[in-house]
Amino acid sequence: MTKLVEIRLPQNGIRPEGCAELVRALGQLPNLEVLDLQDNTFTNSASKVLAETLAKWHKLRVLNVGDCLLGAAVRWAPRPGTVAA
């Protein structure tokens, strides 16, 4: 599973608990380049998990978490060549 580089799960109705568990699991993918979870519900609890997990994705170029009701916990400065959607 570590060979996966692109995950796109927009508008799947994933609730905060599911988002948190999904992000924890995806943290095991060191080669992840694209993560699209647009329009799923994070809120503050899953946002914290996302913030903690971001450091594991050294190759991440695209992160789409638009319309996810992120809490204030996510503070991410994109690396050069990275697109924050």
PDB file of N, CA, C and O in Angstrom, chain B, residues numbered from 101:
ATOM      1  N   MET B 101       0.816  -1.196   0.000  1.00  0.00           N
ATOM      2  CA  MET B 101       0.000   0.000   0.000  1.00  0.00           C
ATOM      3  C   MET B 101       0.859   1.258   0.000  1.00  0.00           C
ATOM      4  O   MET B 101       0.343   2.331  -0.314  1.00  0.00           O
ATOM      5  N   THR B 102       2.119   1.180   0.330  1.00  0.00           N
ATOM      6  CA  THR B 102       2.947   2.381   0.399  1.00  0.00           C
ATOM      7  C   THR B 102       3.249   2.960  -0.976  1.00  0.00           C
ATOM      8  O   THR B 102       3.839   4.037  -1.067  1.00  0.00           O
ATOM      9  N   LYS B 103       2.862   2.277  -2.045  1.00  0.00           N
ATOM     10  CA  LYS B 103       3.114   2.785  -3.388  1.00  0.00           C
ATOM     11  C   LYS B 103       2.030   3.750  -3.862  1.00  0.00           C
ATOM     12  O   LYS B 103       2.206   4.411  -4.885  1.00  0.00           O
ATOM     13  N   LEU B 104       0.926   3.844  -3.149  1.00  0.00           N
ATOM     14  CA  LEU B 104      -0.129   4.781  -3.530  1.00  0.00           C
ATOM     15  C   LEU B 104       0.399   6.211  -3.486  1.00  0.00           C
ATOM     16  O   LEU B 104       1.045   6.610  -2.518  1.00  0.00           O
ATOM     17  N   VAL B 105       0.123   6.978  -4.531  1.00  0.00           N
ATOM     18  CA  VAL B 105       0.572   8.362  -4.573  1.00  0.00           C
ATOM     19  C   VAL B 105      -0.584   9.345  -4.707  1.00  0.00           C
ATOM     20  O   VAL B 105      -0.394  10.549  -4.530  1.00  0.00           O
ATOM     21  N   GLU B 106      -1.773   8.852  -5.015  1.00  0.00           N
ATOM     22  CA  GLU B 106      -2.907   9.754  -5.233  1.00  0.00           C
ATOM     23  C   GLU B 106      -4.181   9.180  -4.612  1.00  0.00           C
ATOM     24  O   GLU B 106      -4.578   8.052  -4.903  1.00  0.00           O
ATOM     25  N   ILE B 107      -4.811   9.979  -3.754  1.00  0.00           N
ATOM     26  CA  ILE B 107      -6.074   9.604  -3.127  1.00  0.00           C
ATOM     27  C   ILE B 107      -7.072  10.727  -3.398  1.00  0.00           C
ATOM     28  O   ILE B 107      -6.832  11.878  -3.032  1.00  0.00           O
ATOM     29  N   ARG B 108      -8.182  10.392  -4.035  1.00  0.00           N
ATOM     30  CA  ARG B 108      -9.235  11.380  -4.312  1.00  0.00           C
ATOM     31  C   ARG B 108     -10.560  10.832  -3.786  1.00  0.00           C
ATOM     32  O   ARG B 108     -11.101   9.860  -4.315  1.00  0.00           O
ATOM     33  N   LEU B 109     -11.068  11.471  -2.739  1.00  0.00           N
ATOM     34  CA  LEU B 109     -12.339  11.070  -2.126  1.00  0.00           C
ATOM     35  C   LEU B 109     -13.223  12.290  -1.870  1.00  0.00           C
ATOM     36  O   LEU B 109     -13.699  12.472  -0.750  1.00  0.00           O
ATOM     37  N   PRO B 110     -13.453  13.127  -2.881  1.00  0.00           N
ATOM     38  CA  PRO B 110     -14.267  14.323  -2.647  1.00  0.00           C
ATOM     39  C   PRO B 110     -15.747  13.976  -2.487  1.00  0.00           C
ATOM     40  O   PRO B 110     -16.248  13.028  -3.091  1.00  0.00           O
ATOM     41  N   GLN B 111     -16.417  14.745  -1.681  1.00  0.00           N
ATOM     42  CA  GLN B 111     -17.876  14.691  -1.526  1.00  0.00           C
ATOM     43  C   GLN B 111     -18.388  13.292  -1.211  1.00  0.00           C
ATOM     44  O   GLN B 111     -19.320  12.808  -1.853  1.00  0.00           O
ATOM     45  N   ASN B 112     -17.778  12.648  -0.226  1.00  0.00           N
ATOM     46  CA  ASN B 112     -18.200  11.306   0.153  1.00  0.00           C
ATOM     47  C   ASN B 112     -18.994  11.278   1.451  1.00  0.00           C
ATOM     48  O   ASN B 112     -19.364  10.202   1.919  1.00  0.00           O
ATOM     49  N   GLY B 113     -19.259  12.420   2.032  1.00  0.00           N
ATOM     50  CA  GLY B 113     -20.036  12.457   3.261  1.00  0.00           C
ATOM     51  C   GLY B 113     -19.299  11.876   4.450  1.00  0.00           C
ATOM     52  O   GLY B 113     -19.924  11.380   5.388  1.00  0.00           O
ATOM     53  N   ILE B 114     -17.977  11.932   4.422  1.00  0.00           N
ATOM     54  CA  ILE B 114     -17.184  11.392   5.526  1.00  0.00           C
ATOM     55  C   ILE B 114     -17.268  12.362   6.705  1.00  0.00           C
ATOM     56  O   ILE B 114     -16.981  13.550   6.556  1.00  0.00           O
ATOM     57  N   ARG B 115     -17.656  11.860   7.861  1.00  0.00           N
ATOM     58  CA  ARG B 115     -17.838  12.665   9.075  1.00  0.00           C
ATOM     59  C   ARG B 115     -16.498  12.832   9.789  1.00  0.00           C
ATOM     60  O   ARG B 115     -15.529  12.167   9.422  1.00  0.00           O
ATOM     61  N   PRO B 116     -16.416  13.700  10.799  1.00  0.00           N
ATOM     62  CA  PRO B 116     -15.143  13.979  11.473  1.00  0.00           C
ATOM     63  C   PRO B 116     -14.398  12.739  11.982  1.00  0.00           C
ATOM     64  O   PRO B 116     -13.180  12.643  11.825  1.00  0.00           O
ATOM     65  N   GLU B 117     -15.116  11.799  12.586  1.00  0.00           N
ATOM     66  CA  GLU B 117     -14.450  10.600  13.100  1.00  0.00           C
ATOM     67  C   GLU B 117     -13.832   9.795  11.963  1.00  0.00           C
ATOM     68  O   GLU B 117     -12.718   9.286  12.083  1.00  0.00           O
ATOM     69  N   GLY B 118     -14.562   9.686  10.870  1.00  0.00           N
ATOM     70  CA  GLY B 118     -14.060   8.965   9.705  1.00  0.00           C
ATOM     71  C   GLY B 118     -12.891   9.674   9.051  1.00  0.00           C
ATOM     72  O   GLY B 118     -11.931   9.033   8.623  1.00  0.00           O
ATOM     73  N   CYS B 119     -12.970  11.005   8.971  1.00  0.00           N
ATOM     74  CA  CYS B 119     -11.861  11.780   8.406  1.00  0.00           C
ATOM     75  C   CYS B 119     -10.601  11.589   9.236  1.00  0.00           C
ATOM     76  O   CYS B 119      -9.512  11.415   8.690  1.00  0.00           O
ATOM     77  N   ALA B 120     -10.749  11.620  10.554  1.00  0.00           N
ATOM     78  CA  ALA B 120      -9.595  11.451  11.437  1.00  0.00           C
ATOM     79  C   ALA B 120      -8.962  10.071  11.239  1.00  0.00           C
ATOM     80  O   ALA B 120      -7.742   9.960  11.122  1.00  0.00           O
ATOM     81  N   GLU B 121      -9.775   9.036  11.202  1.00  0.00           N
ATOM     82  CA  GLU B 121      -9.248   7.678  11.024  1.00  0.00           C
ATOM     83  C   GLU B 121      -8.630   7.500   9.634  1.00  0.00           C
ATOM     84  O   GLU B 121      -7.593   6.852   9.493  1.00  0.00           O
ATOM     85  N   LEU B 122      -9.258   8.066   8.627  1.00  0.00           N
ATOM     86  CA  LEU B 122      -8.734   7.986   7.269  1.00  0.00           C
ATOM     87  C   LEU B 122      -7.373   8.660   7.177  1.00  0.00           C
ATOM     88  O   LEU B 122      -6.433   8.092   6.620  1.00  0.00           O
ATOM     89  N   VAL B 123      -7.264   9.864   7.720  1.00  0.00           N
ATOM     90  CA  VAL B 123      -5.995  10.596   7.672  1.00  0.00           C
ATOM     91  C   VAL B 123      -4.915   9.842   8.450  1.00  0.00           C
ATOM     92  O   VAL B 123      -3.768   9.777   8.008  1.00  0.00           O
ATOM     93  N   ARG B 124      -5.274   9.272   9.608  1.00  0.00           N
ATOM     94  CA  ARG B 124      -4.290   8.468  10.356  1.00  0.00           C
ATOM     95  C   ARG B 124      -3.772   7.318   9.496  1.00  0.00           C
ATOM     96  O   ARG B 124      -2.568   7.070   9.444  1.00  0.00           O
ATOM     97  N   ALA B 125      -4.675   6.627   8.830  1.00  0.00           N
ATOM     98  CA  ALA B 125      -4.277   5.506   7.976  1.00  0.00           C
ATOM     99  C   ALA B 125      -3.425   5.979   6.799  1.00  0.00           C
ATOM    100  O   ALA B 125      -2.428   5.345   6.453  1.00  0.00           O
ATOM    101  N   LEU B 126      -3.821   7.086   6.191  1.00  0.00           N
ATOM    102  CA  LEU B 126      -3.074   7.605   5.049  1.00  0.00           C
ATOM    103  C   LEU B 126      -1.699   8.114   5.461  1.00  0.00           C
ATOM    104  O   LEU B 126      -0.815   8.265   4.618  1.00  0.00           O
ATOM    105  N   GLY B 127      -1.516   8.375   6.729  1.00  0.00           N
ATOM    106  CA  GLY B 127      -0.204   8.776   7.237  1.00  0.00           C
ATOM    107  C   GLY B 127       0.851   7.705   7.011  1.00  0.00           C
ATOM    108  O   GLY B 127       2.047   7.986   7.099  1.00  0.00           O
ATOM    109  N   GLN B 128       0.423   6.480   6.720  1.00  0.00           N
ATOM    110  CA  GLN B 128       1.341   5.383   6.444  1.00  0.00           C
ATOM    111  C   GLN B 128       1.812   5.365   4.987  1.00  0.00           C
ATOM    112  O   GLN B 128       2.538   4.459   4.578  1.00  0.00           O
ATOM    113  N   LEU B 129       1.398   6.363   4.212  1.00  0.00           N
ATOM    114  CA  LEU B 129       1.768   6.445   2.798  1.00  0.00           C
ATOM    115  C   LEU B 129       2.825   7.529   2.596  1.00  0.00           C
ATOM    116  O   LEU B 129       2.473   8.673   2.306  1.00  0.00           O
ATOM    117  N   PRO B 130       4.092   7.204   2.741  1.00  0.00           N
ATOM    118  CA  PRO B 130       5.140   8.222   2.660  1.00  0.00           C
ATOM    119  C   PRO B 130       5.293   8.845   1.273  1.00  0.00           C
ATOM    120  O   PRO B 130       5.876   9.921   1.143  1.00  0.00           O
ATOM    121  N   ASN B 131       4.778   8.184   0.238  1.00  0.00           N
ATOM    122  CA  ASN B 131       4.931   8.690  -1.126  1.00  0.00           C
ATOM    123  C   ASN B 131       3.708   9.446  -1.626  1.00  0.00           C
ATOM    124  O   ASN B 131       3.615   9.758  -2.813  1.00  0.00           O
ATOM    125  N   LEU B 132       2.774   9.741  -0.736  1.00  0.00           N
ATOM    126  CA  LEU B 132       1.545  10.425  -1.139  1.00  0.00           C
ATOM    127  C   LEU B 132       1.861  11.785  -1.752  1.00  0.00           C
ATOM    128  O   LEU B 132       2.568  12.598  -1.158  1.00  0.00           O
ATOM    129  N   GLU B 133       1.331  12.017  -2.944  1.00  0.00           N
ATOM    130  CA  GLU B 133       1.552  13.276  -3.665  1.00  0.00           C
ATOM    131  C   GLU B 133       0.281  14.099  -3.780  1.00  0.00           C
ATOM    132  O   GLU B 133       0.340  15.328  -3.794  1.00  0.00           O
ATOM    133  N   VAL B 134      -0.870  13.438  -3.864  1.00  0.00           N
ATOM    134  CA  VAL B 134      -2.145  14.133  -4.055  1.00  0.00           C
ATOM    135  C   VAL B 134      -3.150  13.591  -3.045  1.00  0.00           C
ATOM    136  O   VAL B 134      -3.379  12.385  -2.967  1.00  0.00           O
ATOM    137  N   LEU B 135      -3.741  14.495  -2.277  1.00  0.00           N
ATOM    138  CA  LEU B 135      -4.800  14.120  -1.353  1.00  0.00           C
ATOM    139  C   LEU B 135      -5.963  15.081  -1.547  1.00  0.00           C
ATOM    140  O   LEU B 135      -5.848  16.279  -1.285  1.00  0.00           O
ATOM    141  N   ASP B 136      -7.081  14.540  -2.008  1.00  0.00           N
ATOM    142  CA  ASP B 136      -8.279  15.340  -2.257  1.00  0.00           C
ATOM    143  C   ASP B 136      -9.409  14.799  -1.383  1.00  0.00           C
ATOM    144  O   ASP B 136      -9.982  13.748  -1.668  1.00  0.00           O
ATOM    145  N   LEU B 137      -9.715  15.527  -0.324  1.00  0.00           N
ATOM    146  CA  LEU B 137     -10.816  15.173   0.576  1.00  0.00           C
ATOM    147  C   LEU B 137     -11.858  16.289   0.599  1.00  0.00           C
ATOM    148  O   LEU B 137     -12.582  16.443   1.583  1.00  0.00           O
ATOM    149  N   GLN B 138     -11.935  17.052  -0.462  1.00  0.00           N
ATOM    150  CA  GLN B 138     -12.813  18.206  -0.564  1.00  0.00           C
ATOM    151  C   GLN B 138     -14.249  17.849  -0.208  1.00  0.00           C
ATOM    152  O   GLN B 138     -14.758  16.800  -0.603  1.00  0.00           O
ATOM    153  N   ASP B 139     -14.887  18.724   0.536  1.00  0.00           N
ATOM    154  CA  ASP B 139     -16.302  18.633   0.887  1.00  0.00           C
ATOM    155  C   ASP B 139     -16.647  17.392   1.716  1.00  0.00           C
ATOM    156  O   ASP B 139     -17.702  16.785   1.533  1.00  0.00           O
ATOM    157  N   ASN B 140     -15.745  17.025   2.625  1.00  0.00           N
ATOM    158  CA  ASN B 140     -16.037  16.074   3.681  1.00  0.00           C
ATOM    159  C   ASN B 140     -15.941  16.877   4.974  1.00  0.00           C
ATOM    160  O   ASN B 140     -15.437  18.000   4.945  1.00  0.00           O
ATOM    161  N   THR B 141     -16.399  16.358   6.092  1.00  0.00           N
ATOM    162  CA  THR B 141     -16.502  17.152   7.316  1.00  0.00           C
ATOM    163  C   THR B 141     -15.384  16.824   8.298  1.00  0.00           C
ATOM    164  O   THR B 141     -15.360  15.747   8.894  1.00  0.00           O
ATOM    165  N   PHE B 142     -14.465  17.761   8.455  1.00  0.00           N
ATOM    166  CA  PHE B 142     -13.347  17.577   9.381  1.00  0.00           C
ATOM    167  C   PHE B 142     -13.662  18.114  10.771  1.00  0.00           C
ATOM    168  O   PHE B 142     -13.524  17.390  11.756  1.00  0.00           O
ATOM    169  N   THR B 143     -14.074  19.346  10.864  1.00  0.00           N
ATOM    170  CA  THR B 143     -14.198  20.115  12.107  1.00  0.00           C
ATOM    171  C   THR B 143     -12.866  20.079  12.860  1.00  0.00           C
ATOM    172  O   THR B 143     -11.852  19.649  12.311  1.00  0.00           O
ATOM    173  N   ASN B 144     -12.870  20.523  14.098  1.00  0.00           N
ATOM    174  CA  ASN B 144     -11.624  20.697  14.835  1.00  0.00           C
ATOM    175  C   ASN B 144     -10.899  19.384  15.138  1.00  0.00           C
ATOM    176  O   ASN B 144      -9.671  19.331  15.058  1.00  0.00           O
ATOM    177  N   SER B 145     -11.627  18.340  15.478  1.00  0.00           N
ATOM    178  CA  SER B 145     -10.973  17.089  15.878  1.00  0.00           C
ATOM    179  C   SER B 145     -10.171  16.455  14.743  1.00  0.00           C
ATOM    180  O   SER B 145      -9.012  16.089  14.941  1.00  0.00           O
ATOM    181  N   ALA B 146     -10.756  16.321  13.581  1.00  0.00           N
ATOM    182  CA  ALA B 146     -10.033  15.728  12.453  1.00  0.00           C
ATOM    183  C   ALA B 146      -8.987  16.692  11.904  1.00  0.00           C
ATOM    184  O   ALA B 146      -7.982  16.259  11.339  1.00  0.00           O
ATOM    185  N   SER B 147      -9.214  17.998  12.065  1.00  0.00           N
ATOM    186  CA  SER B 147      -8.227  18.989  11.626  1.00  0.00           C
ATOM    187  C   SER B 147      -6.920  18.823  12.376  1.00  0.00           C
ATOM    188  O   SER B 147      -5.842  18.962  11.799  1.00  0.00           O
ATOM    189  N   LYS B 148      -7.018  18.525  13.663  1.00  0.00           N
ATOM    190  CA  LYS B 148      -5.806  18.312  14.468  1.00  0.00           C
ATOM    191  C   LYS B 148      -5.035  17.099  13.965  1.00  0.00           C
ATOM    192  O   LYS B 148      -3.807  17.132  13.885  1.00  0.00           O
ATOM    193  N   VAL B 149      -5.741  16.038  13.628  1.00  0.00           N
ATOM    194  CA  VAL B 149      -5.094  14.841  13.101  1.00  0.00           C
ATOM    195  C   VAL B 149      -4.413  15.162  11.774  1.00  0.00           C
ATOM    196  O   VAL B 149      -3.290  14.719  11.531  1.00  0.00           O
ATOM    197  N   LEU B 150      -5.079  15.925  10.920  1.00  0.00           N
ATOM    198  CA  LEU B 150      -4.491  16.326   9.647  1.00  0.00           C
ATOM    199  C   LEU B 150      -3.215  17.139   9.873  1.00  0.00           C
ATOM    200  O   LEU B 150      -2.201  16.903   9.218  1.00  0.00           O
ATOM    201  N   ALA B 151      -3.270  18.086  10.794  1.00  0.00           N
ATOM    202  CA  ALA B 151      -2.100  18.923  11.071  1.00  0.00           C
ATOM    203  C   ALA B 151      -0.916  18.080  11.545  1.00  0.00           C
ATOM    204  O   ALA B 151       0.225  18.339  11.163  1.00  0.00           O
ATOM    205  N   GLU B 152      -1.184  17.084  12.368  1.00  0.00           N
ATOM    206  CA  GLU B 152      -0.126  16.215  12.870  1.00  0.00           C
ATOM    207  C   GLU B 152       0.426  15.302  11.778  1.00  0.00           C
ATOM    208  O   GLU B 152       1.610  14.965  11.792  1.00  0.00           O
ATOM    209  N   THR B 153      -0.408  14.907  10.849  1.00  0.00           N
ATOM    210  CA  THR B 153      -0.026  13.948   9.818  1.00  0.00           C
ATOM    211  C   THR B 153       0.688  14.594   8.639  1.00  0.00           C
ATOM    212  O   THR B 153       1.451  13.923   7.943  1.00  0.00           O
ATOM    213  N   LEU B 154       0.460  15.869   8.401  1.00  0.00           N
ATOM    214  CA  LEU B 154       1.057  16.540   7.238  1.00  0.00           C
ATOM    215  C   LEU B 154       2.567  16.373   7.162  1.00  0.00           C
ATOM    216  O   LEU B 154       3.116  16.259   6.066  1.00  0.00           O
ATOM    217  N   ALA B 155       3.241  16.356   8.286  1.00  0.00           N
ATOM    218  CA  ALA B 155       4.700  16.258   8.302  1.00  0.00           C
ATOM    219  C   ALA B 155       5.202  14.923   7.751  1.00  0.00           C
ATOM    220  O   ALA B 155       6.370  14.810   7.381  1.00  0.00           O
ATOM    221  N   LYS B 156       4.342  13.921   7.693  1.00  0.00           N
ATOM    222  CA  LYS B 156       4.742  12.602   7.194  1.00  0.00           C
ATOM    223  C   LYS B 156       4.751  12.531   5.668  1.00  0.00           C
ATOM    224  O   LYS B 156       5.361  11.633   5.088  1.00  0.00           O
ATOM    225  N   TRP B 157       4.078  13.474   5.026  1.00  0.00           N
ATOM    226  CA  TRP B 157       3.944  13.438   3.567  1.00  0.00           C
ATOM    227  C   TRP B 157       4.942  14.392   2.915  1.00  0.00           C
ATOM    228  O   TRP B 157       4.589  15.505   2.525  1.00  0.00           O
ATOM    229  N   HIS B 158       6.164  13.954   2.805  1.00  0.00           N
ATOM    230  CA  HIS B 158       7.233  14.804   2.264  1.00  0.00           C
ATOM    231  C   HIS B 158       7.083  15.068   0.774  1.00  0.00           C
ATOM    232  O   HIS B 158       7.652  16.029   0.258  1.00  0.00           O
ATOM    233  N   LYS B 159       6.335  14.238   0.083  1.00  0.00           N
ATOM    234  CA  LYS B 159       6.173  14.392  -1.366  1.00  0.00           C
ATOM    235  C   LYS B 159       4.833  15.013  -1.750  1.00  0.00           C
ATOM    236  O   LYS B 159       4.524  15.133  -2.936  1.00  0.00           O
ATOM    237  N   LEU B 160       4.041  15.407  -0.765  1.00  0.00           N
ATOM    238  CA  LEU B 160       2.710  15.954  -1.045  1.00  0.00           C
ATOM    239  C   LEU B 160       2.809  17.228  -1.872  1.00  0.00           C
ATOM    240  O   LEU B 160       3.490  18.178  -1.486  1.00  0.00           O
ATOM    241  N   ARG B 161       2.124  17.243  -3.016  1.00  0.00           N
ATOM    242  CA  ARG B 161       2.102  18.400  -3.906  1.00  0.00           C
ATOM    243  C   ARG B 161       0.747  19.080  -3.921  1.00  0.00           C
ATOM    244  O   ARG B 161       0.658  20.300  -4.059  1.00  0.00           O
ATOM    245  N   VAL B 162      -0.323  18.278  -3.777  1.00  0.00           N
ATOM    246  CA  VAL B 162      -1.686  18.810  -3.852  1.00  0.00           C
ATOM    247  C   VAL B 162      -2.460  18.347  -2.625  1.00  0.00           C
ATOM    248  O   VAL B 162      -2.551  17.154  -2.335  1.00  0.00           O
ATOM    249  N   LEU B 163      -3.014  19.322  -1.915  1.00  0.00           N
ATOM    250  CA  LEU B 163      -3.876  19.043  -0.772  1.00  0.00           C
ATOM    251  C   LEU B 163      -5.162  19.821  -0.977  1.00  0.00           C
ATOM    252  O   LEU B 163      -5.158  21.051  -0.961  1.00  0.00           O
ATOM    253  N   ASN B 164      -6.269  19.103  -1.170  1.00  0.00           N
ATOM    254  CA  ASN B 164      -7.552  19.761  -1.356  1.00  0.00           C
ATOM    255  C   ASN B 164      -8.453  19.389  -0.184  1.00  0.00           C
ATOM    256  O   ASN B 164      -8.964  18.273  -0.100  1.00  0.00           O
ATOM    257  N   VAL B 165      -8.631  20.338   0.704  1.00  0.00           N
ATOM    258  CA  VAL B 165      -9.534  20.164   1.833  1.00  0.00           C
ATOM    259  C   VAL B 165     -10.518  21.331   1.875  1.00  0.00           C
ATOM    260  O   VAL B 165     -10.960  21.757   2.942  1.00  0.00           O
ATOM    261  N   GLY B 166     -10.848  21.833   0.686  1.00  0.00           N
ATOM    262  CA  GLY B 166     -11.813  22.914   0.583  1.00  0.00           C
ATOM    263  C   GLY B 166     -13.196  22.456   1.021  1.00  0.00           C
ATOM    264  O   GLY B 166     -13.595  21.320   0.764  1.00  0.00           O
ATOM    265  N   ASP B 167     -13.906  23.328   1.667  1.00  0.00           N
ATOM    266  CA  ASP B 167     -15.281  23.084   2.115  1.00  0.00           C
ATOM    267  C   ASP B 167     -15.373  21.890   3.062  1.00  0.00           C
ATOM    268  O   ASP B 167     -16.324  21.111   3.008  1.00  0.00           O
ATOM    269  N   CYS B 168     -14.359  21.759   3.936  1.00  0.00           N
ATOM    270  CA  CYS B 168     -14.306  20.632   4.875  1.00  0.00           C
ATOM    271  C   CYS B 168     -14.574  21.044   6.321  1.00  0.00           C
ATOM    272  O   CYS B 168     -14.435  20.227   7.231  1.00  0.00           O
ATOM    273  N   LEU B 169     -14.956  22.303   6.541  1.00  0.00           N
ATOM    274  CA  LEU B 169     -15.200  22.783   7.900  1.00  0.00           C
ATOM    275  C   LEU B 169     -13.999  22.526   8.800  1.00  0.00           C
ATOM    276  O   LEU B 169     -14.130  21.986   9.899  1.00  0.00           O
ATOM    277  N   LEU B 170     -12.820  22.926   8.312  1.00  0.00           N
ATOM    278  CA  LEU B 170     -11.603  22.757   9.098  1.00  0.00           C
ATOM    279  C   LEU B 170     -11.645  23.648  10.326  1.00  0.00           C
ATOM    280  O   LEU B 170     -12.134  24.776  10.268  1.00  0.00           O
ATOM    281  N   GLY B 171     -11.139  23.148  11.416  1.00  0.00           N
ATOM    282  CA  GLY B 171     -10.982  23.973  12.614  1.00  0.00           C
ATOM    283  C   GLY B 171      -9.726  24.814  12.464  1.00  0.00           C
ATOM    284  O   GLY B 171      -9.064  24.762  11.428  1.00  0.00           O
ATOM    285  N   ALA B 172      -9.399  25.574  13.469  1.00  0.00           N
ATOM    286  CA  ALA B 172      -8.228  26.450  13.431  1.00  0.00           C
ATOM    287  C   ALA B 172      -6.924  25.687  13.607  1.00  0.00           C
ATOM    288  O   ALA B 172      -5.861  26.306  13.608  1.00  0.00           O
ATOM    289  N   ALA B 173      -6.964  24.366  13.756  1.00  0.00           N
ATOM    290  CA  ALA B 173      -5.772  23.590  14.070  1.00  0.00           C
ATOM    291  C   ALA B 173      -4.818  23.432  12.889  1.00  0.00           C
ATOM    292  O   ALA B 173      -3.631  23.184  13.100  1.00  0.00           O
ATOM    293  N   VAL B 174      -5.295  23.566  11.665  1.00  0.00           N
ATOM    294  CA  VAL B 174      -4.432  23.320  10.517  1.00  0.00           C
ATOM    295  C   VAL B 174      -3.691  24.592  10.145  1.00  0.00           C
ATOM    296  O   VAL B 174      -4.288  25.604   9.776  1.00  0.00           O
ATOM    297  N   ARG B 175      -2.379  24.508  10.252  1.00  0.00           N
ATOM    298  CA  ARG B 175      -1.506  25.582   9.828  1.00  0.00           C
ATOM    299  C   ARG B 175      -0.436  24.929   8.977  1.00  0.00           C
ATOM    300  O   ARG B 175       0.440  24.232   9.487  1.00  0.00           O
ATOM    301  N   TRP B 176      -0.514  25.160   7.683  1.00  0.00           N
ATOM    302  CA  TRP B 176       0.364  24.461   6.761  1.00  0.00           C
ATOM    303  C   TRP B 176       0.902  25.448   5.759  1.00  0.00           C
ATOM    304  O   TRP B 176       0.139  26.128   5.074  1.00  0.00           O
ATOM    305  N   ALA B 177       2.219  25.531   5.671  1.00  0.00           N
ATOM    306  CA  ALA B 177       2.846  26.367   4.664  1.00  0.00           C
ATOM    307  C   ALA B 177       3.336  25.443   3.557  1.00  0.00           C
ATOM    308  O   ALA B 177       4.222  24.622   3.791  1.00  0.00           O
ATOM    309  N   PRO B 178       2.780  25.559   2.362  1.00  0.00           N
ATOM    310  CA  PRO B 178       3.177  24.658   1.280  1.00  0.00           C
ATOM    311  C   PRO B 178       4.653  24.811   0.932  1.00  0.00           C
ATOM    312  O   PRO B 178       5.202  25.913   0.955  1.00  0.00           O
ATOM    313  N   ARG B 179       5.277  23.695   0.613  1.00  0.00           N
ATOM    314  CA  ARG B 179       6.646  23.714   0.131  1.00  0.00           C
ATOM    315  C   ARG B 179       6.630  24.230  -1.309  1.00  0.00           C
ATOM    316  O   ARG B 179       5.598  24.154  -1.975  1.00  0.00           O
ATOM    317  N   PRO B 180       7.738  24.744  -1.791  1.00  0.00           N
ATOM    318  CA  PRO B 180       7.781  25.173  -3.195  1.00  0.00           C
ATOM    319  C   PRO B 180       7.342  24.051  -4.123  1.00  0.00           C
ATOM    320  O   PRO B 180       7.767  22.907  -3.961  1.00  0.00           O
ATOM    321  N   GLY B 181       6.509  24.366  -5.076  1.00  0.00           N
ATOM    322  CA  GLY B 181       6.007  23.386  -6.021  1.00  0.00           C
ATOM    323  C   GLY B 181       4.758  22.665  -5.549  1.00  0.00           C
ATOM    324  O   GLY B 181       4.256  21.777  -6.237  1.00  0.00           O
ATOM    325  N   THR B 182       4.250  23.040  -4.375  1.00  0.00           N
ATOM    326  CA  THR B 182       3.061  22.401  -3.805  1.00  0.00           C
ATOM    327  C   THR B 182       1.853  23.272  -4.053  1.00  0.00           C
ATOM    328  O   THR B 182       1.934  24.498  -3.977  1.00  0.00           O
ATOM    329  N   VAL B 183       0.727  22.638  -4.350  1.00  0.00           N
ATOM    330  CA  VAL B 183      -0.519  23.355  -4.583  1.00  0.00           C
ATOM    331  C   VAL B 183      -1.461  23.083  -3.434  1.00  0.00           C
ATOM    332  O   VAL B 183      -1.788  21.927  -3.165  1.00  0.00           O
ATOM    333  N   ALA B 184      -1.900  24.111  -2.756  1.00  0.00           N
ATOM    334  CA  ALA B 184      -2.915  23.959  -1.701  1.00  0.00           C
ATOM    335  C   ALA B 184      -4.235  24.391  -2.309  1.00  0.00           C
ATOM    336  O   ALA B 184      -4.441  25.579  -2.558  1.00  0.00           O
ATOM    337  N   ALA B 185      -5.115  23.465  -2.548  1.00  0.00           N
ATOM    338  CA  ALA B 185      -6.400  23.778  -3.177  1.00  0.00           C
ATOM    339  C   ALA B 185      -7.451  24.066  -2.151  1.00  0.00           C
ATOM    340  O   ALA B 185      -8.596  24.349  -2.503  1.00  0.00           O
TER     341      ALA B 185
END
